[in-house]
Structures are given as structure tokens and as C-alpha cells.
Amino acid sequence: MTLPTSRRHFLQLAGVGLAVAGTGLPRAAAAQPAPAAAGPVLLNFNECPYGPAPAAQQAARDSIAGSGRYQFALAGQVRDVFATQNAVPADHVRLYPGSSEPLNRAATLWTGPQSALVVADPTFEALGDLAAARGAQVSKVPLREDGAHDLRAMVAAAHARPTGLIYVCNPNNPTGSISAPAELAWLLANKPASTRVLVDEAYLQYSDQPSLIGQIAQRDDLIVLRTFSKLYGMAGLRLGVAAAHPERLRELSSLGENPLPVPALAAALASLGDAQLVPQRRLQNAQVRQATIAWLGKRGFSCVPSEANCFVVDVQRDGSAFAKAMADNGVVIGRSWPIWPQRVRVTVGTEAEMAAFRRAFAKVAGVPA
Ligand code: PLP
């Protein structure tokens, strides 16, 4: 199997990130702006610049001594707290070391040469890349003008050929745009009966949108994914959640067991126990994002409306060249998608990081700072 393009790209870029990590730059210890670091500003992977919450960091450190054990009971505790907080039965929840793993498993199980995948365009590409590599037809349905998924067109595409899976990323990566609850309800009511729907809520906590997770108790064709990688700042610690009917979870786990990293479990438990963390980080992110988008708008650069920790800006010229010029000026931003070659994704960083972004952007675009 050849490695899908965007994964290859990701691994190459990961080299950049690792080099920076290797310099030992301090990560933010608290939900405060990260200390100024010598080195490029990284606004490329939709990571949380504040890192794990202080209590989560402490819990992770405290867990190291006990990490010689698998600590299955701790995993059960995290699952139970998550299930209670989301008002779903515990047997409808399964933890993974990151949400990439259930995404990959979903592609492996439910797509293939006879079983197509329907996705938006642009969207997070991991699932589509793996499905394509496995010989599945991937129908890419362009986002609507307002940035929402065109769910009517996606359902039509699913009816056009045998379709195993519809993928909805809400809020969407790269745009941060939203699909409204009524439209998602329409999708679930009108899709082919045998087609499963995977709703990826990696960025949901940054938005004001309701989760679809409550519906997994009523239907067996919906899988909802969450991750601790984004708002909780635990991308490098690795913990994600698949929530679905127990039969779907059994199918996902039929591809093999993978015990969970103990420090990630400890950090997740502490994060779930901090009632202020989500509202505080959501607000902080929204303020910095809105200020940045307003600054861009005043200079004539439009963005798709976002409710996540990323946005897409139209740079009105080749996006890849623009991103390279930004990197040359010390600010590493995300990439372009083939459907939008003149737009680039930018991760929302701290206020200080976005000030650096504005300085670099003004220089590269030739506009006032
Ligand atoms: N889903 C979406 C929409 C993402 O953007 C990402 C990562 O960027 C993931 C899933 C995978 O995240 P992780 O495996 O760190 O949970």
C-alpha cells in the first residue's frame, strides 16, 4: 500500500515539528500565553498552544511511577467519567490512543472497493486517504459557500453508489465551519439505511454547537469521535474517544487491542475534572481568532467563518508559496487544499504568536501591519 499524499506530507512536516521540539523549547505550563520561545511560531497542526492544563500536567507527572502497569482500571474510570458527563451509557464509549486510531479503523472496516466513502472538500483528509489507498471510491463534495457541509449533496452522493461511510467533521478542519444541528438531523434521516455516519467532533469544544453524541443511544449507524488533542492540549500525550452503539465499538475493536498511555489517562481525568477548562479555553481561542480574522478582513483578506482553533484565509495568490514565505519569516502556517489553492489554513495560537503572525503576514502580503 502506498502512503497517501497528505500523510506523507504530514510526516515530512512532522520532521519540522520534531526538530523544534528537539530544541527543548518550554511549552506553556498553564492556560496562560506560552512563554516567548526562540524558534519558529508553529501555527500548522491545530495544536493547543497552552498545552495540557496545569492539573493535567501534574497528574501526568504523578502517574509516571505507576506506569509500569497497564492500569486498566484507570482507563475504566476515564471512560465512566466521560460517559457520565456526556450522558451516554459507558458501554457506548471506548478510548483509544488518539482519535486517529478509530478513524483509521473506520476506514479499514467500512470502506473498500465495494464500499464508497463520502466526504466534504476540503476536510480532514486522513480517513479519505486511507479509504482511497484501500481501493474505495471517495466522493468529495465541495463545502457550501457559507463553509457548511453540503449535506444534501453528500446524501445524494451516498445514494449514487454503495456507500459504507459518510464522514462529517464538525467543526470542519481546515475551515472551522459548522454544520447546523437541523441539517445533521436531516442527514441522519435521509442517508441510505446501511451507510454509517462518522461525525468527527475533534474541535467541538471550541464551538457553541451541540454534540451528536446523545444520539448514539438511539441508533446503531452513528459513530462520534472526540479527542483530547485539541482544546485539552494533549496532542502528544494521545487520548481519543469513539462513542457508538456497542456493536459498532466491537467492530472497531475487532482490529486489535492497544492499551492506553497511563500519563494520558491521568491527564485526561484531571482535565475532565476541571469545569472551567473548556469554557475558559473556548473563550480565549474565540477572542484571539476573531481579532486575527478582523485584522485580516480590514486588509482585504477574507476567511470562512470559523468556530474552531483554525481558519482558512484567502491569500489571493499561490497558497503554498505564501506559506513558504511565512515560514521564511519565522511563522509556520498550515497548508492549502487542492480545491482551494489560494487559501491556507492557520492555527489560532496565543496572542503573542498571532502578533508574530500579523507581522509576518503584513510583510509577505505587502500590507500595513
Ligand atoms: N480529526 C480531526 C478533524 C483532526 O483535525 C485530527 C488531527 O488534527 C484528528 C482527528 C486526529 O487527532 P488525534 O489522533 O490527535 O486525536
Residues whose N, C-alpha, C, O or C-beta is under 5 A from the ligand:
A	BS01	PLP	F45 G98 S99 S100 F124 C169 N173 D200 A202 T227 S229 A235 L239 G240
